[in-house]
Amino acid sequence: MAAPNKQGKMQGFINYRMRATMKDGRQLVGQMLAFDKHMNLVLVDCEEYRKVKRKTKAGGAPGASAPAQTVETEEKRSLGLAIIRGAHVVSCSVDGPPPTDPAARMGTSAATPSAATVNTPGISRPAGRGAGLQGPMGGQGAFPGFPGGAPPMGRGGFAPPAGFGGGQPPGFAPPGFQPPGRGGFGGR
């Protein structure tokens, strides 16, 4: 009998709230967005839980030396988006069902402003390209005062200084141009 397909089974748990136990004892809980054949995981809204042992002083009679006691506490910290290497995962279990409302992630809902308009700590936002990187739209009015909407461009894309025409001086070839039969591989 063949072993069940792990990837097929894990595929059914996409968007579920998963708990991944690590080799060092930490537990990462978050919504699973993706996985691969190495069991690398992508968890969003991830929280890390770890157990910490601390020594405390025992409350005894004054003057008597009491042995220190160790107290184990669980610390929680919010990670946000986590990409977990599969070699570090010991086990993975379902912690909860996927959210019914896709906007319910990160505490947003349909009644609140969209996540794209609200900047809060811990949420990454795409920077966008900005109008300066897209260049002019062209046509009239892109650059006022220039015919065709654009300034005359010289060599290298910059406007030539006042009194100089654009382009190459007479008798000069464009950069990188070699006339046939001179140098290079073709000239013998």
Contacts in CASP RR format, 6 or more apart in sequence:
PFRMAT RR
TARGET T0000
AUTHOR 0000-0000-0000
METHOD contacts of the structure
MODEL  1
MAAPNKQGKMQGFINYRMRATMKDGRQLVGQMLAFDKHMNLVLVDCEEYR
KVKRKTKAGGAPGASAPAQTVETEEKRSLGLAIIRGAHVVSCSVDGPPPT
DPAARMGTSAATPSAATVNTPGISRPAGRGAGLQGPMGGQGAFPGFPGGA
PPMGRGGFAPPAGFGGGQPPGFAPPGFQPPGRGGFGGR
7 35 0 8 1.000
7 37 0 8 1.000
10 35 0 8 1.000
13 32 0 8 1.000
13 94 0 8 1.000
14 32 0 8 1.000
14 33 0 8 1.000
14 34 0 8 1.000
14 98 0 8 1.000
15 31 0 8 1.000
15 32 0 8 1.000
15 33 0 8 1.000
15 98 0 8 1.000
15 99 0 8 1.000
16 31 0 8 1.000
16 32 0 8 1.000
16 94 0 8 1.000
16 95 0 8 1.000
16 96 0 8 1.000
16 97 0 8 1.000
16 98 0 8 1.000
17 29 0 8 1.000
17 30 0 8 1.000
17 31 0 8 1.000
17 32 0 8 1.000
17 94 0 8 1.000
17 95 0 8 1.000
17 96 0 8 1.000
17 97 0 8 1.000
17 98 0 8 1.000
18 29 0 8 1.000
18 30 0 8 1.000
18 31 0 8 1.000
18 32 0 8 1.000
18 41 0 8 1.000
18 43 0 8 1.000
18 92 0 8 1.000
18 93 0 8 1.000
18 94 0 8 1.000
18 95 0 8 1.000
19 27 0 8 1.000
19 28 0 8 1.000
19 29 0 8 1.000
19 30 0 8 1.000
19 92 0 8 1.000
19 93 0 8 1.000
19 94 0 8 1.000
19 95 0 8 1.000
20 27 0 8 1.000
20 28 0 8 1.000
20 29 0 8 1.000
20 41 0 8 1.000
20 43 0 8 1.000
20 84 0 8 1.000
20 89 0 8 1.000
20 91 0 8 1.000
20 92 0 8 1.000
21 27 0 8 1.000
21 89 0 8 1.000
21 90 0 8 1.000
21 91 0 8 1.000
21 92 0 8 1.000
21 93 0 8 1.000
22 28 0 8 1.000
22 84 0 8 1.000
22 88 0 8 1.000
22 89 0 8 1.000
22 90 0 8 1.000
23 88 0 8 1.000
23 89 0 8 1.000
23 90 0 8 1.000
24 88 0 8 1.000
25 50 0 8 1.000
25 51 0 8 1.000
25 90 0 8 1.000
26 48 0 8 1.000
26 49 0 8 1.000
26 50 0 8 1.000
27 48 0 8 1.000
27 49 0 8 1.000
27 50 0 8 1.000
28 43 0 8 1.000
28 46 0 8 1.000
28 47 0 8 1.000
28 48 0 8 1.000
28 49 0 8 1.000
28 79 0 8 1.000
28 82 0 8 1.000
28 84 0 8 1.000
29 43 0 8 1.000
29 46 0 8 1.000
29 47 0 8 1.000
29 49 0 8 1.000
29 95 0 8 1.000
30 43 0 8 1.000
30 44 0 8 1.000
30 45 0 8 1.000
30 46 0 8 1.000
30 47 0 8 1.000
30 82 0 8 1.000
30 95 0 8 1.000
31 43 0 8 1.000
31 44 0 8 1.000
31 45 0 8 1.000
31 98 0 8 1.000
31 99 0 8 1.000
31 105 0 8 1.000
32 41 0 8 1.000
32 42 0 8 1.000
32 43 0 8 1.000
33 42 0 8 1.000
33 43 0 8 1.000
33 44 0 8 1.000
34 41 0 8 1.000
34 42 0 8 1.000
35 41 0 8 1.000
35 42 0 8 1.000
38 85 0 8 1.000
38 86 0 8 1.000
38 87 0 8 1.000
39 86 0 8 1.000
39 89 0 8 1.000
39 92 0 8 1.000
40 83 0 8 1.000
40 84 0 8 1.000
40 85 0 8 1.000
40 86 0 8 1.000
41 82 0 8 1.000
41 83 0 8 1.000
41 84 0 8 1.000
41 86 0 8 1.000
41 89 0 8 1.000
41 92 0 8 1.000
42 81 0 8 1.000
42 82 0 8 1.000
42 83 0 8 1.000
42 84 0 8 1.000
43 81 0 8 1.000
43 82 0 8 1.000
43 84 0 8 1.000
44 80 0 8 1.000
44 81 0 8 1.000
44 82 0 8 1.000
44 105 0 8 1.000
45 80 0 8 1.000
45 105 0 8 1.000
45 106 0 8 1.000
46 78 0 8 1.000
46 79 0 8 1.000
46 80 0 8 1.000
46 81 0 8 1.000
46 82 0 8 1.000
47 76 0 8 1.000
47 77 0 8 1.000
47 78 0 8 1.000
47 79 0 8 1.000
47 80 0 8 1.000
48 76 0 8 1.000
48 77 0 8 1.000
48 78 0 8 1.000
48 79 0 8 1.000
49 74 0 8 1.000
49 75 0 8 1.000
49 76 0 8 1.000
50 74 0 8 1.000
50 75 0 8 1.000
51 72 0 8 1.000
51 73 0 8 1.000
51 74 0 8 1.000
51 75 0 8 1.000
52 72 0 8 1.000
52 73 0 8 1.000
52 74 0 8 1.000
52 75 0 8 1.000
53 70 0 8 1.000
53 71 0 8 1.000
53 72 0 8 1.000
54 70 0 8 1.000
54 71 0 8 1.000
54 72 0 8 1.000
54 73 0 8 1.000
55 68 0 8 1.000
55 69 0 8 1.000
55 70 0 8 1.000
55 71 0 8 1.000
56 68 0 8 1.000
56 69 0 8 1.000
56 70 0 8 1.000
56 71 0 8 1.000
57 66 0 8 1.000
57 68 0 8 1.000
57 69 0 8 1.000
58 66 0 8 1.000
58 67 0 8 1.000
58 68 0 8 1.000
58 69 0 8 1.000
59 66 0 8 1.000
60 66 0 8 1.000
78 122 0 8 1.000
80 122 0 8 1.000
81 124 0 8 1.000
99 105 0 8 1.000
101 109 0 8 1.000
101 110 0 8 1.000
103 109 0 8 1.000
103 110 0 8 1.000
103 114 0 8 1.000
103 115 0 8 1.000
106 115 0 8 1.000
106 120 0 8 1.000
106 123 0 8 1.000
108 114 0 8 1.000
108 115 0 8 1.000
108 118 0 8 1.000
112 118 0 8 1.000
115 123 0 8 1.000
116 125 0 8 1.000
119 125 0 8 1.000
136 142 0 8 1.000
136 143 0 8 1.000
136 149 0 8 1.000
136 150 0 8 1.000
138 148 0 8 1.000
138 149 0 8 1.000
138 150 0 8 1.000
139 148 0 8 1.000
139 149 0 8 1.000
139 150 0 8 1.000
140 148 0 8 1.000
140 149 0 8 1.000
141 149 0 8 1.000
142 148 0 8 1.000
142 149 0 8 1.000
142 150 0 8 1.000
143 149 0 8 1.000
143 150 0 8 1.000
143 151 0 8 1.000
146 152 0 8 1.000
151 159 0 8 1.000
152 159 0 8 1.000
152 160 0 8 1.000
152 165 0 8 1.000
152 166 0 8 1.000
153 159 0 8 1.000
153 166 0 8 1.000
154 160 0 8 1.000
154 165 0 8 1.000
154 166 0 8 1.000
154 167 0 8 1.000
155 166 0 8 1.000
155 167 0 8 1.000
155 168 0 8 1.000
160 166 0 8 1.000
160 167 0 8 1.000
168 174 0 8 1.000
173 179 0 8 1.000
178 184 0 8 1.000
180 186 0 8 1.000
181 187 0 8 1.000
END
